[in-house]
Amino acid sequence: MDRRLAGPRARGTTRRVAVGLGVTALLPLASACGTSDPTAKSTAPVQRKDAALHALLPAKIRKSGTLTVATGDDYPPLVSLAVDNKTLVGMEPDLMTAVAQVLGLKVTFTRAGFDSLIGGVQSHRYDLAIQAMLDKPERRQHITFVDYFRTSSSLLVDDRHAKEIGSLGDLCGKQVAVEQGTAQVEDADTQKKKCTAAGRAAPEVLVFPNSVGCFQALSTGRAQVFVGGTPTVAYQAAQSSGRLRQVGRPYRFLPYGILVDKEQGALVKAVQKALQKVIDNGSYGTILKQWKVTAGALRQATVNGGAA
């Protein structure tokens, strides 16, 4: 999602959704731009407990038998709500469930505001967090990342504007939708300065508290382009029956990372090794294939592997 570290909390009240071992999940109901098959179930393979990795966990987590993971709910196909409007589904919930299974734990997902994730992990309100957060140097001052997916940013436009918008340089004079707290806000603001410096009309940057608002603005004509993470841009284009189109080349390639407290070295090691086991046994590829995001696959679950 290419989100930034700071800023006001972007979402509302936190809610908890428990997911047990081996639970099947529904595909997401899409946001404003289309629908998915609500009867399809997750094909994520069930994992075997690794006793050695379980032993690495902090005593409090081992005793509880549960891994509390903060996440979002509005960024398909990475994460969204199923037809029951409460079950979290997507690549990220499937992946974290698999990691928890390797560690011999159940997982409880807590829906939380993006800008509260780092503080929540630092204060141990959550054991981990996963919500399409880029592994960036400035964030590593506060948190440790276990990288699970390589991503980029892209442009999504109304089909009527596909011939006139193909890159950030074409945003001058356009209405641009971006999600609050994301690096794309910075991209749009930077482009605004470039347009003004070139004597061209500045883009009108429309900042919404969540991605649903961005897609609604695009669908209703309030915005002409959305700048966001490539996985959700591609998803929305595919769901729109041709009304929306991904244009230009993706840019800013960096990994997304699972957030772990910097002071919890053993937990970092356990999560990294559990994720690597899911990668090595093929389950990772199965999960990414189901959610059609195989282009972002990693071979190694690196720690703080984003660009310096």
C-alpha positions in Angstrom: 0.0 0.0 0.0 3.1 2.1 0.2 2.0 3.8 3.4 3.9 6.3 5.5 4.8 6.1 9.2 3.1 9.1 10.6 -0.2 10.8 10.4 -3.7 10.7 12.1 -5.3 7.3 12.6 -7.1 6.5 9.3 -9.7 4.0 10.4 -12.3 3.6 13.1 -12.9 1.4 16.1 -10.7 -1.7 16.4 -12.6 -5.0 16.1 -11.4 -8.6 16.7 -11.9 -11.5 14.3 -10.7 -14.9 15.5 -9.4 -17.4 13.0 -8.6 -21.0 14.1 -6.1 -23.5 12.7 -7.1 -24.8 9.3 -10.1 -22.5 8.9 -11.3 -22.0 5.3 -12.1 -18.5 4.2 -14.3 -16.9 1.7 -13.1 -14.7 -1.1 -13.7 -11.0 -0.5 -16.7 -9.1 -1.5 -15.1 -6.5 -3.7 -15.3 -2.8 -2.9 -17.1 -0.3 -5.0 -15.7 -1.5 -8.3 -17.0 -5.1 -8.6 -17.6 -8.4 -6.8 -15.7 -11.7 -6.4 -17.1 -15.2 -6.1 -18.4 -15.3 -2.5 -18.6 -19.1 -2.5 -14.9 -19.8 -3.2 -12.9 -21.1 -0.3 -9.3 -20.7 0.7 -7.0 -23.5 -0.6 -4.2 -22.6 1.8 -2.6 -25.8 3.0 -2.7 -26.6 6.7 0.8 -26.5 8.3 2.5 -28.8 10.8 3.8 -27.4 14.0 7.5 -27.0 14.3 8.4 -27.7 17.9 11.8 -26.0 17.7 10.3 -22.8 16.4 7.5 -23.0 19.0 10.2 -23.1 21.7 11.6 -19.8 20.4 8.4 -17.9 21.1 8.1 -15.6 24.2 6.7 -17.5 27.2 3.6 -15.3 27.2 2.7 -16.2 23.6 3.5 -19.9 24.2 1.3 -20.0 27.2 -1.7 -18.2 25.5 -1.4 -20.4 22.4 -2.5 -17.5 20.3 -0.8 -15.0 18.1 -2.5 -11.6 18.1 -2.0 -9.9 14.7 -3.2 -6.4 13.7 -4.3 -5.9 10.1 -6.7 -3.9 7.9 -9.8 -4.9 6.1 -10.1 -2.9 2.9 -7.2 -3.7 0.5 -8.2 -6.7 -1.7 -6.7 -9.0 -2.7 -4.3 -8.7 0.2 -7.1 -8.3 2.8 -10.8 -7.6 2.9 -14.0 -8.7 4.4 -15.9 -11.8 3.3 -19.6 -12.0 2.5 -20.4 -12.2 6.3 -18.9 -8.7 6.7 -16.7 -9.8 9.6 -14.3 -12.6 8.4 -11.0 -11.3 7.2 -9.9 -12.9 3.9 -7.0 -12.4 1.4 -3.4 -13.2 0.9 -2.3 -11.7 4.2 -4.7 -13.5 6.5 -4.0 -16.8 4.7 -0.2 -16.3 5.0 -0.3 -15.2 8.7 -2.6 -18.2 9.5 0.0 -20.5 7.9 2.9 -18.9 9.8 0.9 -19.3 13.1 0.3 -22.9 12.4 4.0 -23.6 11.9 4.6 -21.9 15.2 1.9 -24.1 16.8 -0.5 -21.3 17.5 -3.9 -20.1 16.6 -4.2 -16.5 15.3 -6.5 -13.7 16.3 -6.7 -10.9 13.8 -7.4 -7.4 15.2 -8.6 -4.8 12.7 -6.7 -1.6 13.4 -5.9 1.8 11.9 -2.7 1.7 9.8 -1.1 4.6 11.7 -1.5 2.7 15.0 0.3 -0.4 13.9 3.9 0.4 14.9 3.0 1.8 18.3 0.6 -1.1 18.9 3.4 -3.7 18.2 5.9 -1.7 20.3 3.6 -1.6 23.2 2.7 -5.3 22.8 -0.9 -4.5 22.2 -0.4 -6.8 19.2 2.2 -9.5 18.9 2.6 -8.8 15.1 1.0 -6.6 12.4 0.6 -7.1 8.7 -1.1 -4.5 6.6 0.7 -3.8 3.3 3.4 -1.7 5.1 6.6 -1.1 3.1 9.9 -2.0 4.7 11.5 1.4 4.6 14.6 2.7 6.4 12.9 5.3 8.4 10.4 2.8 9.8 13.2 0.4 10.9 14.2 3.0 13.5 11.0 1.9 15.3 10.1 -1.6 14.2 11.6 -4.8 12.6 10.2 -6.2 9.4 10.1 -9.8 8.2 9.5 -9.3 4.5 6.9 -11.4 2.8 6.0 -9.8 -0.6 7.6 -7.5 -3.2 5.3 -4.7 -4.4 5.2 -1.5 -6.3 3.0 1.5 -6.9 0.7 2.0 -10.0 -1.9 4.3 -11.5 -5.6 3.3 -12.0 -7.7 5.5 -14.2 -11.2 5.7 -15.6 -11.1 4.1 -19.0 -12.1 7.4 -20.6 -8.8 8.9 -19.4 -6.6 6.0 -20.3 -5.1 7.7 -23.3 -4.2 10.9 -21.5 -2.8 9.5 -18.2 0.1 7.1 -18.3 2.5 8.2 -15.5 2.9 10.6 -12.6 4.0 13.3 -15.0 0.5 13.3 -16.5 -1.3 14.2 -13.3 -1.1 18.0 -13.9 -4.6 19.5 -13.8 -6.2 16.1 -12.8 -8.2 15.0 -9.8 -6.0 12.4 -8.0 -7.4 10.1 -5.3 -4.9 8.7 -2.7 -5.3 7.0 0.6 -4.5 8.8 3.8 -1.2 7.8 5.3 0.3 6.3 2.2 3.5 7.2 0.3 1.3 7.9 -2.7 0.2 11.1 -0.9 3.8 12.2 -1.0 4.0 11.2 -4.7 1.0 13.3 -5.6 2.3 16.3 -3.6 5.7 16.0 -5.2 4.0 16.0 -8.6 2.0 19.0 -7.7 5.2 21.0 -7.1 6.6 19.8 -10.4 3.5 20.9 -12.3 3.5 24.3 -10.7 7.2 24.7 -11.3 6.6 23.9 -15.0 3.9 26.5 -15.2 1.2 23.9 -15.5 -2.0 23.4 -13.5 -1.4 21.5 -10.3 -3.3 18.3 -9.7 -6.1 18.4 -7.1 -5.1 15.8 -4.6 -8.1 14.1 -2.9 -7.1 12.3 0.3 -9.5 9.7 1.5 -9.4 7.8 4.9 -9.5 4.4 3.1 -9.1 2.8 -0.3 -12.9 2.3 -0.7 -13.4 6.1 -0.8 -10.7 6.3 -3.5 -12.3 3.7 -5.7 -15.8 5.3 -5.2 -14.4 8.7 -6.2 -12.9 7.1 -9.3 -16.1 5.2 -10.2 -18.3 8.3 -9.8 -16.0 10.7 -11.8 -15.0 12.8 -8.8 -11.4 11.6 -9.4 -9.8 10.7 -12.7 -6.9 8.7 -11.3 -6.0 6.7 -8.2 -2.4 6.1 -7.2 -1.9 3.1 -5.0 -0.3 -0.3 -4.5 0.0 -2.4 -7.6 -1.8 -5.5 -6.2 -5.0 -3.6 -5.4 -4.8 -1.5 -8.6 -4.6 -4.6 -10.7 -7.4 -6.2 -8.6 -9.8 -3.3 -9.1 -9.0 -3.1 -12.8 -9.9 -6.7 -13.2 -13.1 -6.3 -11.1 -14.4 -3.3 -13.0 -15.6 -4.9 -16.3 -13.4 -2.6 -18.3 -14.5 0.7 -16.6 -11.1 1.1 -14.9 -7.7 0.5 -16.3 -4.2 0.1 -14.9 -1.9 2.4 -16.9 1.8 3.1 -17.3 4.6 1.2 -15.6 4.7 0.3 -11.9 7.3 2.2 -9.9 9.0 2.1 -6.4 9.6 -1.6 -5.9 10.0 -2.5 -2.2 8.9 -5.4 0.0 6.0 -5.4 2.4 7.0 -6.6 5.9 5.4 -8.2 8.9 5.9 -5.9 11.9 7.7 -7.3 14.9 8.9 -5.5 18.0 12.6 -4.6 17.7 13.3 -5.8 21.2 11.8 -9.3 20.5 14.7 -10.9 18.7 13.6 -14.4 19.4 10.1 -13.7 18.0 11.7 -12.1 14.9 13.7 -15.3 14.3 10.7 -17.5 14.9 8.5 -15.6 12.5 11.2 -15.4 9.8 12.0 -19.1 10.0 8.3 -20.0 10.0 7.6 -17.9 7.0 10.6 -19.4 5.2 9.3 -22.9 6.0 5.9 -21.9 4.4 7.8 -20.6 1.3 10.0 -23.7 1.1 7.2 -26.2 1.3 5.2 -24.6 -1.5 2.3 -23.3 0.6 3.4 -19.7 0.1 3.1 -20.2 -3.7 -0.3 -21.8 -3.4 -1.6 -18.9 -1.3 -0.3 -16.3 -3.7 -1.7 -18.2 -6.7 -5.1 -18.2 -5.2 -5.1 -14.5 -4.7 -3.5 -13.9 -8.1 -0.5 -12.0 -6.7 2.4 -14.4 -7.7 4.3 -11.6 -9.3 5.3 -10.4 -5.9 6.6 -13.7 -4.6 9.9 -13.7 -2.6 12.2 -16.7 -2.4 13.7 -15.6 1.0 11.9 -14.3 4.1 14.4 -11.5 4.7 14.6 -9.4 7.8 14.7 -5.6 7.1 15.4 -6.4 3.5 14.1 -3.2 2.0 16.4 -0.7 0.2 18.6 1.3 2.5 
